[in-house]
């Protein structure tokens, strides 16, 4: 694939994932403010979210948006900072895997009530 085409696709992927992240952060903050208004414990939160497919889907979309957005940004930063080192792709890939695995594990944990 042409390098310019790849860069354009990555640019669009990062911008679209940023839009999704903006919406997810706003919804997440609304959920937090709603949940804490009466003083809620972690056990009560897990009780409300356990088995809730909508919560699981929403937070998995959040994780996937982070999985797309963050590695592209970190790869760009590393490539500009250390252009000849070759560390940009491995570090970005590791970050993406880290976000996907841990984020999805957290979603599963909240969905199942903490039991993995």
Secondary structure as UniProt FT lines:
FT   HELIX           3..36
FT   TURN            37..38
FT   HELIX           42..49
FT   TURN            50..51
FT   HELIX           53..81
FT   TURN            83..85
FT   HELIX           87..112
//
